[in-house]
Amino acid sequence: MLKVYDSQGQGLVKREDADPCGSAVWIDLLNPTKEEEKYVEQELGIQIPTREEMAEIETSSRLYQESGAHFMTATVIFQMDSPEPQTTPITFILTDSRLITVRYAEPKAFLLFMGRAAKGDTDCNTPLSIMLGILEAIIDREADLIERLQGETDRIAQTVFGVTGGSGTHTRRFDVILKNIGREGEITSKARDSLLSLGRLLTYLGHVANLRKDSKGIRERIKTEVRDVQSLADHVNYMNGRITFLLDASLGLVTIDQNQIIKLFSVVAVVLLPPTLVASIYGMNFHNMPELDWYYGYPLALIIMLLSALLPFLYFRRKGWL
């Protein structure tokens, strides 16, 4: 889908003819077809990166200059309100007169930016100011995601250290806890990748703004966004360490439960070993065993077996092993 916008005052106006020529300040390519890509390339004289090229991870393929335009690709998280957010690469192509965005998903940040532009809450006079407005919306959305992750991590921590009940309850609860920790760790990893790519993009954009000698206000906005991304990255790193701690703690508690079960079996085996030995001795039925003729031999053997089991049990209780 090809969308073309003109700047009007502090906002944007969508052009109905979708003509990228003329006064268009922002061209948005959402899931573009081959025909739309070729049309824009012919009209503007630039090469639109393919979806495969946008997915490349090396910096030289994501941040570069070509044909007088600056190409910048960042990994952005979308579907943040779902249990499993996804990531998608978005390419910003910045020229002196236009901003071209190429994307194959529709993050809510773009809708938030359009809402702000409609209210006149963000500067849309230049391509760079539009790009900064979009990036600000993306950063705000990722900050909301990180806040949600913080709350969910707190709930997991309370669950991990507040598990009560028997071993069966522990097993069921830890099974759910480990799955939740794994999911939060995966989302945190995606947030780290996204913030890393945004940080690199903003650093490159700062160099571009300095070379183009953009206004001081624009450069200050870039520096502010760089600081915001860095603070979010630091918080994500903290959360990643906390999630790792919760994972280790959960596995440690699972190991403790397993050790308790093994200890119980070991104690039972030790307690039953002496009675088994006594029963084995008097179950051999050799002819020259004087105890076999005793009148009270049978009850005496039972008493010996009971005492031989009771004494180790009392010893273990005294040592605190039970």
N, C-alpha and C positions, 0 to 999 in steps of 0.2 A: 504494500500500500504506500502510495506516494502522497505526502502531505506537505504543502508549501505555505509558509507564513510570512506576512509582511509586518513590519514594525509600525505601530500606530500609537503615538504618545508614549505612555509607560507600558503598554500592553502589546499583544499580538493579534493579528487578524488572519484567519485562515483564508487562503485564496482558493476560489472554487475551480478555476481552470487548471490548477496544479502545474503552472508553468514556472520552471525554476529560473527563468531569465528575468530580467527587469529588476525590480526593487526587492525581490524575495530576500529575507534576512536569515531564514531558517528553513532547511529542507529536511524533512523527517522521512526516512525510508524504514518502514516497519514491515518485516517479512517481504522484502522487495522481490519482484519477479525479474527474470533475466531481461525482459523488455524494458522495465523501469530502470534497471541499472544501466543498460546501454544508453537509454535516453538521457539520463543525467550525465553520464560520462561524455556523451557527444556535445551536450549543451554547455557544460562547464569545463571540459578539457582536463578532467582528472580521472584517475583510475579508482573505482570503488572496490575495496577489498572483498574477497569472497568470504563465505562463512568459515571455510577451513582456514583461511589466512588470519581471520580474526581470532581463531582459537589457539594460534601459536603462542607459546609461552615466553620465547626469548624477547628481551627488551627491544632489540633492533627491529623486530617485526611488529612491535606494538607502538613504538614511539619513533617517528621518523618524519622527514620532510621530503616532499616530492611535488614537482610541478608547481612550486610556489605555495603549496598547502601543507599544513601540519596535520599528520595523522596520529591520533592518540586513541588507544584501546584500553578499556578497563573492564575488569570482571565485576559485575553488579549482581546483587542478590535480589530475587523476585519471589513472589508468592510467600512473603514473610508471615502472613497470617495463617498459613497452613502448618500442619505439624512438621512437614519436611520442606523447608525452603530450598529453592534451586538457584543456581548461578548461570549467568549468561554473559558473553562478551558484548560490549557496546563500543562502537567506534565513533569518535568525534573527529570530523574533518573541518579544520578551521582555516578559512581564507581571510583576506582583508575585508571582504564584503559579505560573506555568507558563512553559515554554520551548517554542516551536513551531518546528520546522525544516522548510523546504520545499526539496526537492531533486529533481533529475531525473537523478542519477547516484549512484554509490555509491563515493566515494573510500575508500581503505583507512584513512584517518585515523579514520573513524567506527568501523570494526571495532577499531582499536587502542584507541580510547577505551572501547569496550564491554569490551574485555579488561582494561583498567586498572580500570574500574569493578567488574568481577566480582571482581578481586583486592583491591579496597578501596584501591587506590593513588592514587585521586583523590577529591576531595570532591564528592559528589553530593547534598548536603542541600538546596540551593537552585537555582532555575532559572539564576541567574547563574553559580554555581559549575560547573554542568553545561556551560553555554556556554563558559566559560573552559577547561574540560577538553577540549572538542571543538576549540577554537581552538589549544590547546597541541599537540594531536595533529596538526592540520593544519600548524602551523609546523614541527614535528619532521619531518614527511614532506617538506615543501618544502626543509628543510635537507639532508635526505638526497639529494634531487634535485640540489641545487646542488653538493654534494660529488661526485656522479657526473659532473656537467658539468665540474667542475674537473679530474677525472682524464681525461676524454675530451679536454678542451682541451689538457692537457699532452701527450697522445699525438699529437694533431694537430700541435702545435708541433714535436715531435721528427720527425714525418714530413715537415713542410714544409722544415725546415732540414737534413734528412738524406737528401734525394732524390739518388740517384746513378744512373749509367747513361747511355745515349744519349738523344737527343731523343725517340725513340719511347717509351722508358720514362718519361721526364719527362711526356709528354703524357698517357699513361694514368694515371700516378700523380696528376697535378694534377687530372685530371677527377674522380677519386674524392675527393681532398682538398677541392676546392671544394664538392662535394655534402655532405661531412661538415660543413664549416664552415657552410654554409647551414642544415643541420638543427640544429646546435648554436645558431646565432643565433636560429632560430625558437623553440626551447625556452627560451632565455634571455629572449627577448621576452615569452613567456607567463609566465615566472617573475616578471619585473618587473611586469607587469600585476597578477598575483595578489598580490604583496607590497604594491603600491600600494593596492589595494582593502582588504587586510587592515589596513594601517596606518591608513587612514581610518576603518575600522570600529572599531578599537581606540581611536582618539582620541575618536570619538563615544561609545563605551561608557564611556570614562573620565569624560566629562562626565555621562553618565547615572548612574554610580556616585556621583559627587560630589553630584548633585542628590538622589539617593535616600538619601544618607548611609550607604552600605554600609560594612561593616567595613573597618578599615585593612588587614587581610590581603587582602581582595578587591581593594582599590585598588592594593596593592603588586603583586599578581599581574598586574593589567592593565598597570602600568608596566613590569614585567619583560617581558611579551609585546611591548609597544611597542618596547622596546630590542632584543629579539631580532629583530623584523621589520626594524627600522632597520639592524641590523648585517648581516642577510641581504641587504637592499636595497643596501647599500654594496658588499657582495661581488659581487652580481650586476652592479652598474654597472662594477666593476673587470673582471669577466669579459667584459662586453659590449665594453669598450674593447680587451681583449686579443683577442677574436674579430675585431673590426674590424681590428686590427693584423695578425693572421694572414691575413685576407682580402686586405688591401693587399699584404702580403709575397708571398702566393701569386700574385696578379695581376702583381706586379712581376717575379717569377721567370719566369712565363709570357711576359711581355714580353721579358725578356732572352733566353729561348730563341728566340723569334720573331726578335729582332734578330740573333741568331747566324746563323739560317738566311738572313735577308735579306743579311747581310754576306757570307756565303759565295757567294751568287748574284752579288753585286756584284763581288767579287774575281774570280770566274770570268769574268764579262763583261769586266772590265778586262784580264785576262790574255789572253783570246782576241781582243781588239780589234786589237792590232798585227798578229798573223798574218793575221787576216781582211783587214786593209788591204793587206798585201803580196800576198796571194793575189788580191785584187780588182784590184790594179794590173796584175799579170802575167796576169790572165785576160781582159783587154780585147781582146788579139789585133789591135791596130792594125798596119798594114803597116810604118810607120816606127818600129818599136821595136827598137833595135839589140840589146837583151839577148836577144831571141828567137832570134838566130843564135848565141849563145854556146854552146860545147860543154858547158861546166860550168854553164850557166844554171839548169838544173832543180835539181841538188843545192845550188847556191848559194842559190837561192830558199828551199829547205827549211831550210837552215841559218839564213838570216835570220829565217824565221818562228819557228824554235825559239828563237833568241836573243831575239827580241822578246817571246816569251811568258815565257821564263825570267827575264829581267831584272826585270819588274814583280813576279814571284812572289818573287824574292829580296829585293826592296825591301820588300815587305809583311811578309815574315818578319823582316827586320831591325827594322822599326818595331813588331813585336809585334802586328800586326793579324791574324795567323793563328795 
